[in-house]
Amino acid sequence: MILKYIPTICTVFNLGSGAASLIFTIEGYYKTAFILILIAAFFDVLDGLLARLMNCTSEFGKQLDSLADLISFGAAPVFLILLHHLGSLHGIEAVAAIVFIICGALRLARFNISASSTEFTGMPITAAGVILSFFSLTKLRMEPAAILALIGALSFLMVSRIRFPSLKKISIRK
């Protein structure tokens, strides 16, 4: 039945939005890049919700979702904030971007091998990426040290053992 592919289509829209955000960031259209990250977040929530509601979760979907999340909430937000506020990815900025993406990948890998729970261990990459994206649009001139500290703090939170609530176990009443 074709309906079982709807969550996967949402995941593909998540990935496409994240990839488009990267392109718009490189071209200097920062507000559009930010909006595309928010669209990716919408599809990230929707794909999991639909997969659970339609009872069509799969290992393939879980892995594809993680790959999409790494682009949409790892690479896209860190490039957005660094290119928008600093204009470059040289030296320490490049290291910060790489660390953020690696921490996001580690967080996703840990999630993929963990048992389902009512909590997340470590901040989900979606939350970290959206938070970072919001800071990219601030009208205040952020100092490079503040941007790097924010990236470092979010990177740490993703790989930490701190518990974060999960909305996955909220039941939908009929």
ROMIMI-36848 format. One line per 10 residues: number of its first residue (from 1); their letters; for each residue x negated, y negated, z negated of N, C-alpha, C, O, CB. Coordinates in steps of 0.05 Angstrom, whole numbers. Glycine has a CB too. Layout:
<rs>
NUM> a> X Y Z X Y Z X Y Z X Y Z X Y Z ~ ...
</rs>
This chain:
<rs>
1> milkyiptic> -17 24 0 0 0 0 -18 -25 0 -37 -26 -15 19 0 -24 ~ -11 -44 16 -26 -68 20 -27 -86 -5 -47 -101 -9 -16 -84 43 ~ -7 -84 -22 -6 -101 -46 -30 -96 -64 -38 -115 -79 20 -96 -61 ~ -40 -72 -64 -63 -66 -82 -88 -82 -75 -107 -82 -91 -68 -37 -82 ~ -89 -94 -52 -112 -109 -43 -110 -139 -51 -130 -154 -47 -116 -107 -13 ~ -88 -147 -62 -84 -175 -69 -105 -184 -89 -116 -206 -86 -56 -180 -80 ~ -111 -169 -111 -132 -178 -129 -159 -181 -115 -174 -200 -121 -135 -159 -153 ~ -166 -163 -97 -191 -165 -83 -192 -189 -65 -213 -203 -63 -196 -139 -66 ~ -170 -196 -53 -168 -220 -36 -173 -245 -54 -186 -263 -45 -141 -222 -22 ~ -162 -245 -78 -166 -267 -96 -196 -269 -104 -207 -291 -105 -150 -264 -122
11> tvfnlgsgaa> -209 -246 -108 -238 -246 -114 -254 -258 -90 -273 -272 -94 -247 -218 -120 ~ -246 -250 -66 -259 -261 -42 -255 -291 -40 -274 -306 -33 -249 -247 -17 ~ -232 -301 -47 -227 -330 -48 -245 -343 -69 -255 -366 -65 -197 -337 -53 ~ -248 -330 -92 -267 -340 -113 -294 -343 -101 -307 -364 -103 -267 -321 -137 ~ -304 -322 -88 -331 -322 -76 -333 -343 -55 -353 -358 -54 -338 -294 -65 ~ -313 -345 -37 -314 -365 -16 -314 -393 -27 -328 -411 -16 -290 -361 2 ~ -299 -398 -48 -298 -425 -60 -325 -432 -72 -335 -454 -70 -276 -426 -81 ~ -338 -412 -85 -364 -417 -97 -385 -422 -76 -402 -440 -79 -373 -393 -114 ~ -385 -407 -54 -404 -411 -32 -399 -438 -19 -419 -452 -12 -402 -388 -11 ~ -374 -445 -15 -368 -471 -3 -377 -494 -21 -387 -514 -12 -338 -474 3
21> sliftiegyy> -374 -490 -48 -383 -510 -67 -413 -515 -63 -423 -538 -64 -377 -501 -95 ~ -428 -493 -60 -457 -497 -56 -463 -513 -31 -480 -531 -31 -471 -469 -53 ~ -449 -507 -10 -453 -522 16 -446 -552 12 -461 -569 21 -436 -510 38 ~ -423 -557 -1 -415 -585 -6 -435 -599 -24 -440 -623 -21 -387 -587 -17 ~ -446 -585 -43 -466 -597 -61 -491 -605 -45 -501 -627 -47 -474 -578 -84 ~ -500 -587 -28 -524 -593 -12 -519 -617 7 -537 -632 12 -531 -568 5 ~ -495 -619 16 -488 -641 34 -481 -667 19 -477 -688 31 -464 -634 51 ~ -481 -666 -8 -477 -690 -24 -448 -697 -30 -442 -719 -40 -489 -713 -10 ~ -429 -678 -25 -401 -683 -31 -395 -670 -58 -383 -648 -60 -383 -671 -9 ~ -403 -684 -79 -403 -672 -106 -375 -668 -117 -370 -648 -131 -419 -689 -124
31> ktafililia> -357 -686 -112 -330 -683 -123 -316 -659 -110 -302 -644 -123 -313 -709 -118 ~ -320 -656 -84 -309 -633 -70 -321 -607 -80 -307 -588 -84 -313 -636 -39 ~ -347 -608 -85 -360 -584 -96 -349 -577 -123 -345 -553 -129 -390 -589 -98 ~ -344 -597 -140 -332 -592 -166 -304 -580 -163 -297 -561 -177 -330 -619 -182 ~ -288 -591 -146 -260 -581 -142 -261 -552 -133 -245 -536 -141 -245 -598 -121 ~ -280 -545 -116 -282 -518 -106 -290 -499 -129 -282 -475 -128 -303 -516 -84 ~ -305 -508 -148 -312 -491 -171 -286 -486 -188 -282 -464 -198 -334 -504 -189 ~ -270 -507 -191 -245 -503 -205 -226 -484 -190 -212 -468 -202 -231 -531 -209 ~ -226 -486 -164 -210 -467 -148 -220 -439 -152 -204 -420 -154 -210 -475 -118 ~ -246 -436 -152 -258 -409 -157 -250 -399 -184 -244 -375 -187 -289 -411 -155
41> affdvldgll> -249 -416 -204 -240 -408 -231 -211 -399 -231 -204 -379 -244 -244 -431 -251 ~ -194 -413 -216 -166 -405 -214 -164 -377 -202 -150 -360 -213 -151 -425 -196 ~ -179 -372 -181 -178 -345 -168 -191 -324 -185 -183 -300 -184 -191 -346 -141 ~ -211 -332 -202 -224 -312 -220 -204 -303 -241 -203 -279 -248 -248 -325 -233 ~ -188 -321 -252 -168 -314 -272 -146 -297 -258 -137 -277 -269 -156 -339 -285 ~ -138 -307 -235 -116 -293 -221 -122 -265 -212 -105 -247 -214 -108 -310 -196 ~ -147 -260 -203 -153 -233 -193 -151 -212 -216 -140 -191 -212 -181 -232 -181 ~ -162 -219 -239 -161 -200 -262 -132 -196 -272 -124 -174 -278 -178 -210 -284 ~ -118 -218 -274 -90 -217 -283 -73 -199 -264 -58 -182 -273 -78 -245 -285 ~ -76 -204 -238 -60 -188 -219 -69 -159 -219 -52 -141 -217 -63 -200 -191
51> arlmnctsef> -95 -154 -222 -104 -126 -222 -92 -111 -246 -84 -88 -243 -135 -125 -223 ~ -91 -124 -269 -79 -111 -292 -49 -108 -290 -38 -87 -296 -86 -127 -318 ~ -36 -129 -280 -7 -128 -277 2 -107 -257 22 -93 -260 4 -155 -269 ~ -13 -105 -235 -6 -87 -214 -18 -59 -218 -15 -41 -202 -16 -98 -187 ~ -33 -56 -240 -46 -31 -247 -64 -20 -225 -62 3 -217 -25 -10 -254 ~ -80 -38 -214 -98 -30 -193 -127 -40 -198 -141 -49 -179 -88 -42 -166 ~ -135 -38 -223 -163 -45 -229 -180 -23 -217 -172 0 -215 -167 -47 -260 ~ -205 -30 -210 -223 -11 -198 -252 -19 -205 -257 -42 -211 -219 -8 -168 ~ -269 0 -203 -298 -5 -207 -308 -24 -185 -324 -42 -190 -314 21 -207 ~ -298 -19 -160 -305 -37 -138 -297 -66 -144 -313 -84 -141 -292 -27 -111
61> gkqldsladl> -273 -70 -153 -263 -97 -160 -280 -110 -182 -286 -133 -180 -234 -96 -168 ~ -287 -94 -202 -303 -104 -224 -331 -114 -214 -340 -135 -222 -306 -83 -246 ~ -343 -98 -197 -370 -105 -187 -368 -129 -168 -385 -147 -170 -382 -81 -172 ~ -348 -129 -150 -345 -152 -132 -340 -178 -147 -350 -199 -140 -322 -146 -112 ~ -323 -176 -168 -317 -199 -185 -343 -210 -197 -347 -235 -198 -297 -192 -207 ~ -361 -193 -207 -386 -202 -219 -404 -216 -198 -416 -236 -204 -401 -179 -232 ~ -404 -205 -174 -421 -217 -153 -409 -245 -146 -424 -264 -143 -422 -199 -128 ~ -383 -247 -144 -370 -272 -138 -376 -292 -161 -382 -315 -156 -340 -269 -134 ~ -373 -283 -186 -377 -301 -209 -406 -311 -210 -410 -334 -218 -371 -286 -234 ~ -425 -295 -202 -453 -304 -202 -457 -328 -183 -472 -346 -189 -472 -281 -195
71> isfgaapvfl> -444 -327 -161 -446 -350 -142 -429 -373 -152 -439 -396 -154 -436 -341 -113 ~ -403 -368 -158 -385 -390 -164 -390 -403 -191 -385 -427 -194 -357 -379 -164 ~ -400 -389 -211 -403 -400 -238 -432 -399 -247 -438 -408 -269 -386 -385 -257 ~ -450 -388 -231 -478 -388 -237 -493 -408 -219 -501 -430 -228 -491 -360 -234 ~ -495 -401 -193 -510 -418 -175 -496 -444 -169 -509 -465 -170 -514 -403 -149 ~ -471 -444 -162 -457 -468 -154 -458 -490 -176 -465 -513 -169 -428 -462 -147 ~ -451 -484 -201 -451 -506 -221 -479 -517 -227 -482 -541 -231 -438 -496 -246 ~ -499 -499 -229 -525 -509 -236 -537 -526 -214 -551 -545 -219 -544 -485 -243 ~ -532 -518 -189 -541 -534 -166 -526 -561 -166 -538 -582 -161 -538 -520 -140 ~ -500 -560 -171 -484 -584 -171 -495 -605 -192 -499 -628 -185 -455 -578 -178
81> illhhlgslh> -499 -596 -216 -507 -616 -236 -536 -626 -231 -542 -649 -234 -505 -604 -264 ~ -553 -608 -223 -581 -616 -219 -584 -634 -194 -598 -654 -195 -599 -592 -216 ~ -571 -627 -172 -574 -643 -148 -558 -670 -151 -567 -690 -141 -563 -628 -124 ~ -535 -669 -165 -520 -693 -168 -533 -713 -187 -535 -737 -181 -492 -687 -179 ~ -544 -704 -209 -555 -722 -229 -585 -727 -225 -595 -749 -231 -550 -712 -256 ~ -599 -707 -215 -628 -710 -213 -638 -712 -184 -660 -723 -179 -642 -687 -227 ~ -622 -703 -166 -629 -705 -138 -650 -685 -127 -657 -686 -104 -639 -732 -132 ~ -658 -667 -145 -679 -648 -135 -679 -623 -152 -666 -622 -173 -707 -661 -136 ~ -693 -604 -142 -697 -579 -157 -727 -572 -158 -736 -551 -149 -681 -555 -144 ~ -743 -591 -168 -772 -587 -170 -780 -582 -198 -767 -591 -217 -787 -611 -158
91> gieavaaivf> -801 -567 -202 -812 -562 -228 -793 -550 -248 -781 -529 -244 -823 -588 -239 ~ -790 -564 -271 -774 -554 -293 -744 -551 -285 -731 -534 -296 -776 -572 -317 ~ -734 -568 -267 -707 -566 -258 -702 -539 -244 -682 -526 -249 -699 -589 -240 ~ -721 -531 -228 -719 -506 -214 -720 -483 -234 -705 -463 -231 -742 -503 -193 ~ -737 -485 -254 -739 -464 -274 -712 -462 -289 -703 -440 -295 -762 -470 -294 ~ -701 -485 -297 -675 -485 -311 -653 -472 -294 -637 -457 -305 -667 -514 -318 ~ -653 -478 -268 -633 -466 -251 -636 -436 -250 -617 -421 -251 -635 -478 -222 ~ -661 -427 -247 -666 -398 -246 -658 -385 -272 -646 -363 -272 -696 -393 -239 ~ -665 -397 -294 -659 -385 -320 -628 -383 -324 -618 -363 -333 -671 -402 -343 ~ -614 -404 -316 -585 -404 -318 -573 -381 -302 -555 -366 -311 -573 -431 -309
101> iicgalrlar> -582 -378 -278 -572 -357 -260 -579 -329 -271 -562 -311 -270 -583 -360 -231 ~ -603 -326 -281 -612 -300 -292 -595 -294 -317 -586 -271 -320 -642 -301 -299 ~ -591 -313 -335 -575 -308 -359 -546 -301 -351 -534 -284 -364 -575 -333 -377 ~ -535 -314 -331 -509 -307 -321 -508 -279 -310 -488 -264 -316 -501 -326 -299 ~ -528 -271 -296 -529 -243 -285 -531 -223 -308 -518 -202 -307 -553 -240 -266 ~ -547 -229 -328 -550 -211 -351 -523 -209 -366 -515 -187 -374 -572 -221 -370 ~ -509 -231 -369 -483 -231 -383 -463 -214 -367 -448 -199 -379 -473 -260 -386 ~ -463 -217 -341 -444 -201 -324 -451 -172 -325 -433 -155 -326 -445 -212 -295 ~ -477 -165 -324 -485 -137 -326 -476 -125 -352 -467 -102 -353 -515 -134 -321 ~ -481 -139 -374 -472 -129 -400 -442 -125 -401 -433 -105 -412 -481 -149 -422
111> fnisasstef> -427 -144 -390 -398 -141 -389 -390 -117 -373 -372 -102 -382 -385 -166 -377 ~ -403 -112 -351 -395 -90 -333 -399 -62 -346 -386 -43 -338 -410 -91 -308 ~ -418 -60 -365 -422 -34 -377 -410 -31 -405 -412 -10 -418 -452 -29 -380 ~ -396 -53 -414 -384 -52 -441 -356 -42 -439 -342 -43 -418 -385 -79 -454 ~ -347 -31 -461 -319 -22 -463 -301 -47 -465 -309 -68 -474 -315 -4 -488 ~ -276 -43 -456 -256 -65 -457 -252 -72 -486 -251 -55 -504 -230 -56 -443 ~ -249 -98 -491 -247 -108 -518 -229 -133 -519 -222 -144 -498 -274 -114 -530 ~ -221 -141 -543 -206 -165 -546 -224 -189 -549 -215 -212 -552 -187 -163 -570 ~ -250 -185 -547 -270 -206 -550 -292 -202 -528 -296 -180 -519 -283 -207 -578 ~ -305 -224 -522 -329 -223 -505 -353 -226 -522 -352 -240 -542 -328 -245 -483
121> tgmpitaagv> -374 -212 -515 -400 -216 -528 -416 -235 -510 -422 -228 -488 -415 -189 -533 ~ -421 -259 -520 -434 -279 -504 -413 -295 -489 -391 -285 -482 -454 -267 -485 ~ -419 -320 -483 -400 -337 -469 -397 -326 -440 -417 -321 -427 -410 -366 -468 ~ -373 -323 -431 -368 -314 -403 -380 -334 -384 -379 -359 -388 -338 -310 -398 ~ -391 -324 -362 -404 -342 -342 -384 -362 -330 -391 -384 -323 -417 -325 -320 ~ -359 -353 -328 -338 -372 -318 -337 -397 -336 -336 -419 -325 -311 -358 -316 ~ -336 -393 -362 -334 -415 -380 -359 -432 -379 -358 -457 -377 -330 -405 -409 ~ -382 -420 -379 -408 -435 -377 -409 -451 -352 -417 -474 -352 -432 -415 -379 ~ -402 -439 -329 -403 -453 -304 -383 -476 -302 -390 -497 -291 -397 -434 -282 ~ -359 -472 -312 -339 -494 -311 -348 -517 -330 -345 -540 -322 -311 -483 -320
131> ilsffsltkl> -358 -510 -353 -368 -531 -372 -390 -547 -358 -390 -572 -359 -378 -519 -399 ~ -409 -533 -347 -432 -547 -333 -421 -564 -310 -431 -586 -306 -452 -526 -322 ~ -402 -554 -296 -390 -570 -273 -377 -595 -283 -380 -616 -270 -370 -553 -258 ~ -363 -594 -305 -350 -618 -316 -370 -640 -322 -365 -663 -317 -334 -611 -341 ~ -393 -632 -333 -414 -651 -339 -426 -664 -314 -438 -685 -315 -436 -638 -356 ~ -423 -650 -291 -434 -661 -267 -419 -686 -258 -430 -703 -243 -434 -641 -244 ~ -394 -689 -266 -378 -712 -257 -377 -735 -277 -363 -755 -272 -350 -702 -252 ~ -392 -733 -298 -392 -755 -318 -402 -780 -305 -421 -780 -289 -409 -747 -343 ~ -389 -802 -312 -397 -828 -301 -422 -839 -315 -436 -856 -305 -374 -849 -305 ~ -427 -828 -339 -451 -836 -353 -476 -825 -340 -475 -802 -330 -449 -828 -383
141> rmepaailal> -497 -839 -340 -522 -829 -330 -534 -811 -350 -542 -820 -372 -542 -853 -323 ~ -535 -785 -344 -546 -766 -362 -576 -765 -359 -587 -764 -337 -534 -738 -358 ~ -590 -766 -381 -619 -764 -381 -627 -735 -372 -613 -716 -379 -631 -771 -409 ~ -648 -733 -357 -657 -706 -349 -660 -687 -373 -654 -663 -370 -684 -708 -334 ~ -670 -696 -395 -674 -679 -418 -647 -669 -429 -645 -646 -437 -689 -694 -441 ~ -626 -686 -428 -600 -677 -437 -588 -656 -418 -575 -637 -427 -581 -702 -439 ~ -592 -660 -392 -582 -640 -373 -596 -613 -377 -583 -592 -377 -587 -650 -344 ~ -622 -614 -380 -638 -590 -385 -630 -576 -411 -628 -552 -412 -668 -595 -384 ~ -625 -592 -432 -616 -581 -457 -588 -568 -454 -584 -546 -465 -615 -603 -479 ~ -570 -580 -440 -544 -568 -435 -546 -542 -420 -534 -522 -427 -526 -588 -419
151> igalsflmvs> -562 -541 -399 -567 -517 -384 -579 -495 -402 -571 -472 -401 -585 -522 -360 ~ -598 -503 -419 -611 -484 -437 -591 -473 -458 -591 -449 -463 -634 -497 -451 ~ -575 -491 -469 -555 -482 -489 -535 -463 -477 -528 -443 -489 -541 -507 -501 ~ -524 -470 -453 -505 -452 -440 -518 -425 -433 -505 -404 -435 -493 -465 -416 ~ -542 -426 -424 -557 -401 -417 -559 -384 -442 -554 -360 -441 -585 -408 -406 ~ -567 -396 -464 -569 -381 -489 -542 -369 -497 -541 -346 -505 -580 -399 -511 ~ -521 -385 -496 -495 -376 -504 -485 -352 -487 -472 -334 -498 -474 -398 -502 ~ -493 -351 -462 -484 -329 -445 -497 -303 -454 -485 -282 -453 -491 -334 -416 ~ -522 -303 -462 -536 -279 -469 -536 -273 -499 -547 -253 -508 -565 -279 -459 ~ -524 -291 -514 -523 -288 -543 -504 -265 -551 -490 -254 -534 -514 -314 -557
161> rirfpslkki> -504 -259 -576 -485 -239 -588 -461 -252 -601 -445 -239 -614 -500 -221 -608 ~ -458 -278 -596 -435 -293 -607 -410 -282 -594 -409 -278 -570 -439 -323 -603 ~ -389 -279 -610 -364 -269 -600 -346 -292 -590 -344 -313 -604 -349 -253 -622 ~ -334 -288 -567 -316 -307 -556 -289 -293 -550 -290 -270 -542 -327 -320 -529 ~ -267 -306 -555 -241 -293 -551 -236 -287 -521 -245 -301 -503 -218 -310 -561 ~ -222 -265 -517 -214 -257 -490 -185 -260 -486 -169 -252 -504 -223 -227 -484 ~ -176 -270 -464 -148 -272 -458 -137 -248 -444 -113 -246 -439 -143 -297 -441 ~ -154 -228 -439 -146 -204 -424 -125 -188 -438 -108 -175 -425 -169 -188 -418 ~ -125 -187 -464 -108 -170 -479 -81 -183 -486 -64 -171 -499 -121 -160 -504 ~ -77 -207 -477 -51 -220 -482 -31 -206 -465 -34 -205 -441 -52 -251 -476
171> sirk> -11 -197 -478 10 -182 -463 30 -201 -451 36 -222 -462 25 -162 -481 ~ 40 -193 -428 60 -209 -414 87 -196 -420 91 -173 -413 55 -211 -383 ~ 104 -211 -433 131 -200 -440 150 -202 -417 151 -221 -403 142 -215 -465 ~ 165 -181 -415 185 -180 -393 212 -188 -403 231 -189 -388 187 -153 -381
</rs>
